[in-house]
């Protein structure tokens, strides 16, 4: 089974970091994986998206054009990619920054005001991890324990204090 994931937003929202956490989670679970970041020349504030493939078999192409799971962290990303989601796919949408409601009836949509939740819980910049927590709850692609192990591996030692905040954000999304 292969699951193709596309995360999209603007630079600085942690789109690539969230994708890397998914990739490490797949590695921990012994899956085949690919992680393909893409960002505009502006970096912070510019467009950013990340393709992640998780599979039981070797992956033919790392590029995700029709995701099973889509994460929209801002309106331009939602507008650009929502129609590419596979039928029966799932979209996770930061409703703090995306005002549009999806009219497609062939996909599941989860609206979570993740940016607002992050700010209200002193987790500025944690919207990405809140959405990731919601993804693992709804799709069961990984366990929370696996994701926490991935966070411990990905967060550099000099930023070790951020590990607890990332754990809190995952739990907040998981329990929303």
C-alpha positions as CSV (number, residue, x, y, z in Angstrom):
1,X,0.0,0.0,0.0
2,X,1.3,3.5,-0.9
3,X,0.1,6.7,0.7
4,X,1.0,9.9,-1.1
5,X,1.0,13.1,1.0
6,X,1.2,16.7,-0.1
7,X,1.8,19.5,2.5
8,X,1.6,23.1,1.2
9,X,1.8,26.6,2.7
10,X,4.1,29.5,2.7
11,X,7.8,29.6,3.8
12,X,8.2,29.7,7.6
13,X,5.1,27.6,8.4
14,X,7.1,24.5,8.9
15,X,5.8,22.6,5.8
16,X,9.1,21.0,5.1
17,X,9.7,20.2,8.8
18,X,6.3,18.4,9.0
19,X,7.1,16.5,5.9
20,X,10.5,15.4,7.3
21,X,8.7,14.2,10.5
22,X,6.4,12.1,8.4
23,X,9.4,10.7,6.4
24,X,11.3,9.8,9.7
25,X,8.1,8.2,11.0
26,X,8.0,6.0,8.0
27,X,11.7,5.2,8.4
28,X,11.1,4.2,12.1
29,X,8.2,2.0,11.0
30,X,10.4,0.2,8.4
31,X,8.5,1.6,5.4
32,X,9.8,2.7,2.0
33,X,9.7,6.5,1.8
34,X,10.5,9.6,-0.2
35,X,10.6,13.2,0.9
36,X,10.7,15.9,-1.8
37,X,10.7,19.5,-0.6
38,X,9.9,22.4,-2.9
39,X,10.0,26.1,-2.2
40,X,10.1,29.4,-4.0
41,X,13.1,31.7,-4.1
42,X,11.6,33.9,-1.5
43,X,11.9,31.2,1.2
44,X,10.2,32.8,4.2
45,X,6.9,34.1,3.0
46,X,7.2,32.4,-0.4
47,X,5.5,29.2,-1.4
48,X,6.5,25.9,0.0
49,X,5.3,22.4,-0.4
50,X,6.5,19.0,0.3
51,X,5.7,15.6,-1.2
52,X,6.0,12.5,1.0
53,X,5.4,9.0,-0.1
54,X,5.1,6.1,2.4
55,X,4.9,2.6,1.0
56,X,5.3,-1.1,1.7
57,X,7.0,-1.4,-1.7
58,X,9.7,0.6,-3.5
59,X,8.5,4.0,-4.6
60,X,8.6,4.7,-8.4
61,X,8.5,8.5,-8.2
62,X,8.9,10.9,-5.3
63,X,6.6,13.5,-6.9
64,X,3.1,13.7,-5.6
65,X,0.6,15.2,-8.1
66,X,-2.6,13.5,-6.8
67,X,-2.3,13.1,-3.0
68,X,-4.2,10.7,-0.8
69,X,-3.6,13.2,2.0
70,X,-3.4,17.0,1.5
71,X,-2.5,19.6,4.0
72,X,-3.4,23.2,3.2
73,X,-1.8,25.8,5.5
74,X,-2.8,28.9,3.6
75,X,-5.4,30.0,1.0
76,X,-3.1,30.0,-2.1
77,X,-2.0,26.4,-1.4
78,X,-5.6,25.3,-0.9
79,X,-6.7,27.0,-4.1
80,X,-3.8,25.4,-6.1
81,X,-4.0,21.8,-4.8
82,X,-7.5,21.0,-3.5
83,X,-8.7,19.7,-6.9
84,X,-5.7,17.4,-7.2
85,X,-6.7,15.3,-4.2
86,X,-7.6,11.8,-5.2
87,X,-11.2,10.7,-4.9
88,X,-11.7,9.2,-1.4
89,X,-8.6,11.3,-0.3
90,X,-8.5,13.5,2.8
91,X,-7.7,17.2,3.2
92,X,-6.5,18.8,6.4
93,X,-7.1,22.5,6.3
94,X,-5.9,25.3,8.6
95,X,-9.2,27.1,8.9
96,X,-7.5,30.1,10.5
97,X,-5.9,31.0,7.2
98,X,-8.2,29.2,4.7
99,X,-11.7,30.7,4.4
100,X,-12.9,28.5,1.5
101,X,-15.0,25.4,2.3
102,X,-14.5,22.5,0.0
103,X,-17.4,21.8,-2.4
104,X,-16.0,18.3,-3.4
105,X,-18.1,15.5,-2.0
106,X,-15.7,12.8,-3.0
107,X,-13.1,13.7,-0.4
108,X,-13.1,14.1,3.4
109,X,-12.1,17.5,4.8
110,X,-11.0,18.3,8.3
111,X,-11.0,22.0,9.2
112,X,-8.8,22.9,12.2
113,X,-7.9,26.5,13.2
114,X,-4.4,25.3,13.8
115,X,-2.7,28.7,13.6
116,X,-5.2,30.1,16.2
117,X,-4.8,27.1,18.4
118,X,-1.0,27.4,18.3
119,X,-1.1,31.1,19.2
120,X,-3.7,30.5,22.0
121,X,-1.5,27.8,23.5
122,X,1.8,29.6,23.3
123,X,3.0,27.4,20.5
124,X,3.7,30.1,17.9
125,X,4.9,28.3,14.8
126,X,3.3,25.0,15.9
127,X,0.4,25.0,13.4
128,X,2.2,22.4,11.3
129,X,2.5,20.0,14.2
130,X,-1.1,20.6,15.3
131,X,-2.2,19.5,11.8
132,X,0.2,16.6,11.9
133,X,-1.5,15.4,15.2
134,X,-4.9,15.6,13.5
135,X,-3.6,13.6,10.5
136,X,-2.3,10.8,12.7
137,X,-5.6,10.7,14.6
138,X,-7.8,10.6,11.5
139,X,-5.7,8.4,9.2
140,X,-3.8,6.3,11.7
141,X,-0.8,6.4,9.3
142,X,1.5,6.4,12.3
143,X,1.1,6.2,16.0
144,X,1.7,9.2,18.2
145,X,4.6,7.3,19.7
146,X,6.3,6.9,16.3
147,X,5.8,10.5,15.5
148,X,7.3,11.6,18.9
149,X,10.4,9.4,18.2
150,X,10.7,11.0,14.8
151,X,10.6,14.5,16.4
152,X,13.3,13.5,18.8
153,X,15.5,12.4,15.9
154,X,14.8,15.4,13.6
155,X,15.0,18.3,16.1
156,X,18.7,19.2,16.4
157,X,20.4,19.1,19.9
158,X,20.8,22.9,20.0
159,X,17.0,23.2,19.8
160,X,16.2,20.4,22.2
161,X,13.8,22.7,24.1
162,X,11.5,22.7,21.1
163,X,10.9,18.9,21.4
164,X,8.3,19.4,24.3
165,X,6.5,22.1,22.4
166,X,6.3,19.9,19.3
167,X,4.9,17.1,21.5
168,X,2.3,19.4,23.0
169,X,1.3,20.6,19.5
170,X,0.9,17.0,18.2
171,X,-1.3,16.2,21.3
172,X,-3.3,19.3,20.8
173,X,-4.1,18.3,17.1
174,X,-4.6,14.7,18.0
175,X,-7.2,15.7,20.7
176,X,-9.0,18.3,18.5
